């Protein structure tokens, strides 16, 4: 492995805050154990496909383990639904392998280009959190390499398991995991769409009890409109289709994975192309193209769920300066704060075109897991003057309402904001210190937010 190491500049998906590290490719357990024998003064962090938006998979001056070469699917059991996979296996790869068995990856974020190890470390969530929870809820065991070079298998009965779920790769290097897949009759969804004229209409649909009839639910909403059209939205809700719900031509091969990538964006876009004017035009088009009311539409995964996976390297549209994805969560009952934040964004000089609003169900027991019962918004702001000040204003509202930021998306807030948002941080630190007293596992994110 040593001969293949190289010094590289790394960023997250938002393309901000690059740092240089020694990147060491991993394709066997021994490569991880070799790195642990000589971690160096700046420590080690594992990295998957680099889909986190900030800096959790960067380690300035230290070692970054490229885990994508550890990518074997060891077994998939159709009867139990258990899949044993290496940590570097992507969710895309796992889904394609599982579907012929009639099995479905239980939790998917907005992209399948995430490794299983990254999904556990970030405890990812999807459009079905209100029905299925987050990814860690569906993991039966994790095989993890610890700082002392030992390899341990941990399960949900272990304190270390829940410190690793959502632990941002700071408890050890995950080598393998056993994931519980869910049965499905098809690779398609039956989808209902509602286009609303404002945020109040959207929130009414999400709180009238109808949302619980759908396994998956999320809304795109407009950050560029104010007044009576504030937060107008397109709400799409659906469930995996039964075979008998498919049209005849799809029923012949209901488990076929139809998710083509249409194109990959080149790295040629100038800074400033995504600006309030272009994002306002995009938002107008996106809202108007949606049907006012549509029921029982059969859609594949990219049409309903992962539209952006049709466009490789879509982050390049923001230019080399990149963008900030701001995701927060506030509890049920904080709807007034939620609305106030949307008002502030809409009235600001900063616009976002790719915006998602979701309702979360109950969280799990992981101290650093992001979701709990409440409302979450994700917005993508192009980097521009005054953005940090806007986000600081939003931070205050989020934290005062009892909310928090998502560590997998976070790229600019303060250690104090994380301490306030994650009241069990000290509990997590104690578990982490028990297995890594010398702080071998670290990252740019960990140093910036004083996690360890």
C-alpha positions, 0 to 999 in steps of 0.5 A: 500500500505504501508505494501507492500513497499520494499527496492529494487535495481533497474537498467534500461534495460542496467543493469548499475548504480543500486540504491536502492529505496522504491518500492511501488506497485500501483493498484489504483489511491488512491495508487498514491494519498497516496504516494503524501501526504507523498513524503519524502525528496528524492521524487517520480518517476513512473516506468513501465516495466523498459525498459528504458536503463538508470536511468529515472525510478530509484530514489536513497533513494526515492520512486519508484511507480511500475505502472504495477498493474494499468493495466485496459483497460477501453474501445476500440471503434471500430468506433472512434479507441479510447482506454482508458487505465490505464498507466500501461497497456503494449503495448503488452496487448493493441495490443492483445486487439485491434486487434480483433477490427481491430485496431493497436497500431500506434507507437511501439518501438523495444519491446512491453514490454513498458507501455502506461505511459512509452511510453508517458513519453519517447515519443517513436518512431518506424520504422514508424516515417517518416509516423506516428511521435512519440507516443505523436502524437496519444494521445488524453488526459492524466489523471495525478496526480499532486504534490499537490494531484489533478488529472487533465485531459490534452489534446494537447491544454494544455502546460502541455500535451506537457511537459508530453509527453517526460517529463520522468515522471517528471511532475506528475504520469499518471493514464490513457490515451486515445490513438488513434488506427489505423485501420488495416486489418491484423496483418502482414506486407508485407516486402521488404528487401535489403542487401547493401555492405556499408553505401553509398548504404544504404543511397542512398536507404533511400534518393532516394524517395523510402522510402516514399512508405513504412509505416515502415523502418529501417536498421540493419548495421554492426559496425565491418567492415571498408573500402569498407564494412563500414556500410554494412547493411540489410534494411527492409521496409514494410507496414501492409498487406491488407487481400487480400495480405495474403496467403490463410492460413493466410487470414482465421484469418488475425488478429491473433496475432502471436508473440511467445516468443521462450525462456527466457535467464537465468542470467548465462552469464559471463561478456565479452561474448559479445566482439569484436570477438563474435560480429564480428562473429555475425555481419558476420552471420546476414549480410550473412543470409539476402537475397540480394533482396527480395520483398513482403514477408509476415511476422509477427511482430516479424520477421519484427519488434520486433525480440528481443521480441522472447527472454526474458531477452536478456540483460543478454547476456551482463553479470552482468556488462551490456551494454550501448545503445548509441542513437543519432540523427543528422539533415538532411544535417549532413550526413558527420558527420553521416558517420564519427561517423560510421567510428570512431565506426568501427575503435574503440576497441568497437563493437556492434551487435544490431545496428539500423539506421532510418530516422525520419520525423518532430518532434512534439511540446513537448520540450523534445521529441527526434525525429526531421527530421534527422538520428538516430543510436542506438548501444549497447556497452558492458561495457568496459574500454575506452567506456566513452571516445569513447562516449565523442568523439561521443558526440562532433560530434553529438552536433556540428552537431545540434544533441541530445541524447535520454533521454530514452536510455541515461546513461552517458552523461553530463548536458551540452550535454543535454542543448545543445541538447535540446534548449527548456529545460528552457521552459520545466522547467518553465512548470514543476515548475508551477505544481511541485514547490517543486520538488516532482517528480525526478529521478536518471536521473533528478539529474544526468543531472540537468533537474529540 
